Amino acid sequence: MSQTNEQRRQTRRLVGKIGLITVAAFAFCFALVPLYNIVCEQVFGIRPDGQAVDVRGLDLNRVDTSRTVTVQFDATVNSELDWEFGPELSEIQVHPGQVIEAWYVASNITGDAIVGNATYDVVPKRAIPFFSKTECFCFTEQLLVPGETRRMPVRFFVAPDLPERVNTVTLSYTFYNNEAATRREQARLAEHQAAAAQSDSRG
């Protein structure tokens, strides 16, 4: 009888431990969401909804006016995308901690509507943790109709604790044809044009 009671006590303790582990795991998973949001906004300068972070309320530590860093801009277009794309300026001089706005220009030189997506890279790699974009055209799809030209901003800052040996940072973008989105938009525009033509014929 005593052995049965002991087994029951052990079973209750085991169930209690499992319950505590379950609650702790749930709490940890729940905490991951705000933690992810904080990392995205404060480290990478990106909100989870893909929009820019408003840096007016952020503490960028300070603007280090005693130091100047050269930020170079580069741009390429994937071979399957018939766009012209490049920066308005090839490089600028910035102070670490200073929020800077630069512009890129894309032109659709085809006769079709095309949706493009841009990917980016930062060189040298050791500068990546210290380079934050707070607004960027790479966060969203870019639809350009035939012949359209668009100026697109990128807002960024270089953290004041960028290693002293890093004096030049290159921000490069590559635009790709988002084929699925392009097909979707071309079908939508074709339907719109057909509806407009039908409406005109009735009028």
N, C-alpha and C positions, 0 to 999 in steps of 0.2 A: 504493500500500500504506500509506504514512504517513498519507494522508488518511483511510483506513478506520480505522486505529488511533485517530486523533484523534476521529473520530466515535464510536467505541466508548467512549473515555474520557468524552466529553461525555454520552453516553447513561447511563454509570454514575453520573456526577455528578448528572444529572437525576433518575435513579431514587433516588439517595441523598437528594436534597433532598425529593422527594415522600414518601419514607419518614419523614423527620424531621418534615415538616409533618403527616403522618397521626398519628404518635405524639403530637405536641404537641396536635393537635386532640382526640385521645382523652383525653389528660390533662386538658385544659381542661374538657371535658364531664364527666369524672369528678369534677373539683373543684367543679363547679357545685352538686352535691347538698349537700355539707356547707356550702357558702357560703349556699345557699338556706335551710338549716336555721338557720344563725346569724342571718341577717337576720330570718327569721320570729320567732324566739324573742326576740332582744335588741332589735329595733326595733319589731315589731308585737305582741309578747307572745303569739304564737300558735305552737304546735308544728305541724309538718306533718300530724300525725295528727288535728288539730282539737281537741286537748285543751288544758287550761290549762297555762301555764308555772308551775312552782313557783318563786315569787319569793324564797323563803327563802334560796336560795343565790346570788341575783343581787346585784350591787352597784348599788344605786340611787343611788349617789354620796353622797347625804346627804338628810336631811329639813330643808328650809329653814323653820324655825319663825319666822323674821322676816317671812315673807310668807304671805298668805292669798289663796286663789283660790276664787271661787264656781263650783261645778259645778251646773248646772241639768239636770234630767231631763225629757224629753218623750216622749210615746208616741202613736202613731196606729195605727189598724187599717184595712187595705185594705177597700174597700166590699164585696168578695166574701167576707169572713170575718166571721161572726157571733160575734165574741168581744168581751168587755170586757177592756181592757188599759190599765194605767197604772202609774206609779211610786208607791211607798209615800211617798216624800218628794219634794217639788218641787225642792228644792235643798239643798246642804250646803256648808259651808266646809271647805276642805282646805288642808294645807300641801304645797307641792311636794315630791315624793319620798316622801310618806306613802301607804302602801297602804290603800285604802278599799274597803269592801264596801257596796253598795247593793242594793235589792231592787225588782223589778217583780212585778206580780200579773196573771195572765191567767185568764179564766174563759170556758169554753165554754157559751154560753147556748142551744145548739141541742139537738136530740134525736139528733144523729149524732156519731160520733167524727170528729175533724178533726185533721189534722197541719198545724201552722203553722211557718213559718220567718221569722225576724226579720232585717231588715237594719238597719244603723245609720249614723249620720252624726255628725260632730263639727263644731261651729261655734264660733268662726270657723275657716276653712280653715287659717289659718297656725298653729293650735294642733294640727292633726292629727299632725305628727311628734313632738309632745311629750306625746301622750295615749296610754297603753298599757293595754289590757285584758289581764289575766292569767287571768280566768275569765269566761265569758259564755254565757248561754243561746242566744245567736245562733250559737254554733259548731255546734249540732246541731239536728235536727228536734225539735219539741215536739208530742207526741201528747196530746190532751185528750179524754177520753171525755165523753159527754153530762153536763152539769151540773158537771164537774170544775173546781176552782179550784186554781191552782198558784202558789206564790211562787218566783221565779226570781232568782238572784243575779247580779250583775256586780261583779267585783273589778278595780280599776284603780289607776293612779297617774299623776299629772301630773309630768313631768320637771322637776327643779330649774332647768333652763336655759330654761324657758318664757319667751318675751319679756316683759319688764317691763310693756309696754303692754297685755298680755292679762290682764285681771283676772277675766273671766267666760268659762266654757266650757260649752257646751250639748251634752249627749249625748242624741240622739234615736233612737228605735227605731220601725220600722214592721213590723207582723206581716202576713204574706200567707198565704193558703191554698195549701199545697203540694198541688195537685190530684192529681197522680200518686200521691204518698204517701198522701193521704187515701183515694183509691179502693182502694189496696192494703190499707190497714189496715181499712177498712170491709168488704172482702171477707174478710179474715182473721177478723175478729170474727164475721161472719155464718156462716162455716164452723164456727167454734168453738161458736157458739150452736146451730147445727143439730146438730152432733155431740153436744152436751150434752143437747139435747132428745131425740134418738134414744136416747141412753143411758138417760135417765129413763124413756122409754116401754118400754124393754126390762126395766127394773127393776121 
